[in-house]
Amino acid sequence: MEAGFNYNFPAIRGYQAGKEYYIAMCPLKIIPRLFLFDEDEIPPEHRAQRILNKSRIPDITNYIVENRNDYVFSSLTASVDGEIHFTAFSEEPGKKDIGNLSISLDSRFLINDGQHRRAAIEEALKIQPDLGNETISVVFYHDTALKRSQQIFSDLNRHAVNTTSSIGILYDHRDKMSLVTKLIVEEIAFLRRYTDKEKVSLSKNSPKIVALNHIYNTNLRLLNIKKGDLIVEGDEQFLIEFWNLFSDSITEWKLIMNRELTPKELRMSFIVGHGVFLESIGIVGHYLRLFHFDNWKSILSKLQNIDWSRSNHELWLGRAFNQNGRIQKNSHTVMLTAIQIKKQLGLALTEQEQRTEESFQKGRSL
């Protein structure tokens, strides 16, 4: 390899499947230039990754820019079609795999894992150019003619398992709503004892009753906001007060706390042990805050008078559960369940809710 006509990186050499690979520290400013290609011109059978989902880029970019002091990125993984030479700094045992990695300038690079990070880095550099001197680790695989790039991508993702949204909330210490949700769970005895902080759906035999993501989603509905939206002090106080009164207004939850009912029995016999109920309560709570700010607490306490039994088909069939008795949760059934709760509390329906209810009743009569 000719000196001066190559990329040079401090690197560590490793071995997998009898082949060498290299981990190098690359300045962020060279990432957009190093991994440059027009994916739209590459047919799917020759791409090394899924086509770029551009809608993901702004979120990742904002994450970098807004968290300059503590953002974290995992390594990029790339295939290299070109001349590679590794020079060890020392031949002493334990040091011979630490050295300098030289890659010819005319090499071709394809990202096997991290294309969205690479695109976000490019956008972040436009906003804050001084990011360019920070580094990211890149794992390089020598891949002549890029024949193995697709298999590398497949192998890297073969055993990947996404974390649940509940775990994402549990581990998130930046998102204000995540922090408030966890605070609520710790403050309220029922939620502290019966919230599953890892799963998003609970089995019929689970000792828990609600999932952390259900509480989080209910909070979003209570404030009528999306994840990442601003939460002010008044919002946080409202959420805490709401959950305290709400948890005290569900008779079946009290029976659970007193060991007079088991979580399994609750799920089998009542809708109050399911996510569709919680999120529908979020819609009702938001309405109360908007239109009954002075007396929302007295109205909410009337929840204890409602029959939440799954045997009450008149109230909940087609809303919280279907003809087979199976609980169903989607945006439509959450809305229908919220409408019924509002009717039971004697609350007026919005125009949209009225149209939804009329459509539901019309379909029910056919």
C-alpha positions, 0 to 999 in steps of 0.5 A, a space after each residue: 500500500 502506497 504511503 499517503 494515499 490511504 485513510 489511517 486510523 488507530 485500531 484494534 485487531 480482532 478475529 472471528 470465524 478465522 478472519 480478521 476484523 478491526 475496530 477503529 476510532 473515527 472522527 465524526 466529521 469524516 463519517 459522512 464522507 467515508 460512508 457516501 453512496 446513493 442508496 436509491 441507485 442500488 437495487 435491493 439485491 445489492 444493498 447491505 441494509 434496509 433503505 433509509 427511513 428518513 423520518 427517523 433522522 430528525 429524532 436521532 439528530 435532536 438526541 445528539 444536539 440536545 444531549 451534547 454532554 451525555 449522548 451515547 452511540 454504539 459502533 457503526 459496522 461496515 464492509 470495506 472493499 479495498 486494500 487494507 493493511 494493519 501495522 501493530 505498534 509492538 510485537 510484544 504479547 498482548 500488544 500486537 493487536 493494537 496498531 494502525 489501520 490503513 485503508 486505501 482511498 479508493 476503497 468502497 464502504 457499505 454500512 451494515 449496521 448504523 445507517 440512520 446514525 450516520 445520517 443523523 451525524 451528518 445533520 448534527 454536524 450542520 447544526 454544531 460543526 464542533 461535533 466533528 472532532 468527537 469520535 465514534 467506533 467503527 467495526 470494519 470487515 474486509 469484504 472483497 467486492 462487497 459479496 458478504 455485506 448482506 450476509 453480515 447485515 443478516 447475521 448482525 440482526 438475526 438474534 436482535 430483540 427490541 426492548 419492550 416499551 415498558 423497559 424503554 420507559 423504565 430506563 429513560 432518564 431524559 424523557 419528562 413523562 417517563 420520569 413522572 410516570 415512574 414517580 406516580 408508580 412509586 407514590 401510589 401503593 396499588 401501582 407500586 405493587 401491581 405494575 409490571 415494569 418490563 412487559 407490555 402485555 400480561 398473561 392471564 396468570 400474571 401476578 401484576 395487573 397493569 404494565 408501565 407503558 399503559 400508565 405512560 400512555 394514559 398520562 399522554 392521553 390525560 394531557 393530550 400530548 405526544 411523547 417528547 412534548 413539553 410538560 409544565 409543573 401544573 401538568 405534573 401536579 395534575 397527573 399525581 392528583 389524578 392517579 391518587 384519586 383515580 386509584 382510590 375510586 376503583 372498588 375492584 382495585 381496593 379488593 385486590 389490595 385487601 387480598 379479596 380478589 386475585 389479579 387473575 380473577 380481576 382480569 377474567 371478570 372486569 375490564 379495570 385490569 386491562 390497558 383499554 380501560 386505562 387509556 380510555 380513562 385518560 381521555 375522560 380525565 383530559 375532558 374533565 380537566 378542560 371542562 370541569 376544572 373546578 369539580 373534576 375530583 367529585 366527578 371522577 370519584 363517581 367511577 366507584 359506582 360504575 359496573 365494570 364487569 365483563 358480564 355487563 354486555 350492555 355497557 362494554 360489548 363491542 367497546 372493551 371486548 368483542 363478541 368472543 369476550 376477548 379484550 380489544 385495545 386499539 384507538 377505536 375501542 379506547 374511544 368507544 370505552 371512553 364514550 361509555 364511561 363519560 355517559 355513565 358519569 353524565 358527561 357531554 360528548 364532543 361532536 366527534 365522540 357523538 358521531 363515533 357513538 352514533 356510528 357504533 349504535 347504528 352498526 350494533 342495530 344491524 
